Amino acid sequence: MSRKSFKWLPAVVVPALIAVGVVSVPLQAGAAVDLPDKTANEVLQLIAESTEDSFSGTVEKSANLGLPEGLSTGLSGMSESVPGGMDGMAGHGAAGALASGLELLSGTHEARVFVSGPFSLRVQVKDRLAERKAVSNGTDAWFYDSETNVASHLAIPPEAKAELSEELEDAADLATPAQIADRLLDKLGGSTDFAVGTDSKVAGRTVYELLLTPKASGTLAESVSISVDSETGLPLQVSVAASGQEDPAVQIGFTAIDFSEPAADLFEFAPGDGVTVQEIPLPTGPPPGMSHPDLGIGEPVVTGAGWDAIVEVPAAPAVAELFENPLFAEMTTDVDGGRVFSTALVTVFFTDDGRVLAGSVPLDRLQAAAG
């Protein structure tokens, strides 16, 4: 599980994630139902007025982004070459950040999610042979990986409680659909047309479908569908469609949800015998956009906004380190002016002079911006 939120991840692949507005799973909504008619503005108001902040449930997450074959194997090899595996890579330069970012974009996962108020969050991700946990109660945050048997602890001072709790929610790979919907509406609202789709069911709950489509043409993302609980206004599923692709490119949603208050002890964590505990220092200084001063990566330049935004990261030694990694050559293709990594929703252009440009746009748009 990535231990850095988007704001503290190096700006290599993450700008592309932010440009798309979602890091998210193929779920199918249930049979159609007939709810009282609402306009798009009324569904948006239903979301805005939702007061549900305590619940638990099972979330499924997957991606169908057309990543290069063998990428998962390469990521596994990269993670094994760094102490602590994928979870220990945040402090190992841009190559580690790239692998962490790509892990968010690949595979299928299921998680148990528990939320209680604005500060208490527990996410349990079960892999085939291991379990990863993120637990935060507003005072302490823990990240545990059973495969490495390492628990990382971050003490949250009172003055940083609100900001860090928001950051730690983002740090969980499997955030809730509501968090993702909030991010989408924040990033894409001004560049988006809204409509109401087909009423249906998700996790046994009746939902309105809010459809988001870009006002701009030529973006890789075709639309976003947000399934909104008709009673509580809580988004229960988010699905992103890519242009020219039949199946959802990314999607996250509940398969089961319970709106009762989770037990308080779920938000406490006690390392067991033999568990190695590592203390995480509190991040210092403002988290500027997607820059990462620890790696010498400066503030990115953003052109445009919303669906077709392009993020340009200046050349830096940490980015040059990424170029030298063997996996980089395997996952990118040689093109005019540099190399490209592309998925159904995101294109990342690595220029010959060391810059990185990313966005949910075709390669030629990035090449033109680089020029």
VONUZA-445449 format. One record per residue (C-alpha): residue in one letter; x, y, z. Coordinates in steps of 0.5 Angstrom, whole numbers, plus 500, padded with zeros to 3 digits. Example, Ala and Ser with C-alpha at 12.3 -4.5 7.8 and 13.67 -1.06 7.14 Angstrom:
# residues 2
a525491516/s527498514/
//
This chain:
# residues 371
m500500500/s503507498/r505511504/k505517501/s499522499/f498525492/k501531495/w508528497/l509523492/p514526487/a511529480/v513523475/v507519474/v502522479/p501529475/a498524470/l493521476/i491528478/a490530471/v485525470/g482526477/v482519479/v486513482/s481508482/v475498479/p470493474/l463493478/q456492475/a451496478/g445492479/a438492476/a435498474/v430501479/d425507478/l427513483/p423520483/d426524478/k432529479/t436534475/a443533475/n444540479/e439536484/v444530485/l450534486/q446538491/l444531494/i452529494/a453536497/e448535503/s450528505/t452528512/e454520512/d461520515/s461513519/f460507515/s464500513/g464496507/t467492502/v470496496/e473493490/k478496486/s481494479/a483497472/n483496465/l488501462/g491497457/l498497461/p504494457/e504486458/g509484463/l509490467/s506487473/t512482473/g517488472/l514492478/s515486482/g522485481/m523493482/s520492489/e524486491/s530490489/v529495494/p529494502/g522494504/g519492497/m514496494/d512500501/g519502502/m520505496/a518512497/g525514500/h529511494/g528516489/a524517483/a524510480/g521508487/a516513486/l514511479/a513504481/s509506487/g505510482/l504504477/e502500482/l496504484/l494503476/s494496476/g491489478/t485488482/h484489489/e479488495/a479492501/r475492508/v474500509/f471503516/v470510517/s468514523/g468521523/p473526519/f479523523/s478515523/l480511517/r481503517/v483500510/q485493510/v487490503/k488483502/d492480497/r493473495/l498471501/a499478505/e495483508/r496491508/k493495513/a492503514/v489505520/s488512523/n485515529/g487523528/t492522533/d496516530/a497513523/w499506522/f501502516/y502495516/d505490511/s504482513/e509480508/t515484510/n512484518/v514492518/a509497521/s510504520/h508509525/l506517524/a505521530/i500526528/p500533533/p494536534/e496542530/a496538524/k491533525/a486536520/e491537514/l494530516/s488526516/e486528509/e493526507/l493520510/e486518507/d489519500/a495515502/a490509502/d490506495/l483504496/a480510498/t472510498/p468512492/a466518496/q473521496/i474519489/a468523487/d470529491/r476529488/l473529481/l468534482/d473539485/k478538479/l473537473/g467541475/g468547471/s470543465/t465538465/d457537463/f453534468/a447529466/v443524470/g443517467/t440510469/d437509476/s440502479/k443499485/v450498488/a451494494/g444493495/r442500495/t438504490/v442510486/y442516482/e447516476/l451522475/l454523468/l460527467/t463528460/p468533458/k467540455/a473539451/s474535445/g480530444/t481528451/l483520453/a477520458/e470519455/s466520461/v465519469/s459515472/i458517479/s453512483/v450516488/d446513494/s439516493/e437516501/t444518504/g447522498/l454518499/p457516492/l458508492/q461507486/v465511481/s467509474/v471512468/a470510461/a476511456/s475513449/g474507444/q474502450/e468498451/d469496458/p471501464/a478503464/v478504472/q472503477/i471503485/g465501488/f462498494/t460491494/a457491501/i456497506/d453498513/f451505515/s452503523/e458506527/p464502527/a467500533/a472505536/d477499537/l478498530/f482505529/e487503534/f493499532/a498495536/p504491533/g504484535/d511480537/g516480532/v513486528/t519491526/v516498528/q519504524/e517511525/i515516520/p518523521/l512529520/p513532513/t516539514/g514545510/p508546505/p506540500/p507545494/g502542489/m506535486/s513538487/h518534492/p524538494/d527532497/l528529490/g530535487/i524536483/g521543482/e514546482/p510543476/v507548470/v500546469/t497548462/g490548462/a485545467/g480539468/w480534463/d485536458/a490539463/i497538462/v503538467/e510539466/v515537471/p522540470/a528536469/a532534475/p537529478/a531524480/v528524474/a534522470/e535517475/l528514473/f531514466/e537509468/n532504471/p532498466/l524498467/f524504464/a526502457/e521496458/m515500459/t516506455/t516507447/d521511443/v518517440/d520523436/g523528442/g523522447/r520516450/v512515452/f508511457/s501511455/t495507458/a487508456/l487514460/v494517461/t500519457/v506521460/f512524455/f519523457/t523529453/d530528451/d532534455/g529530462/r523534462/v516530464/l509532461/a503528463/g496528462/s489525459/v491527452/p494524446/l501524445/d501529440/r498534445/l504533450/q509533444/a506540442/a506543449/a514540450/g516544444/
//
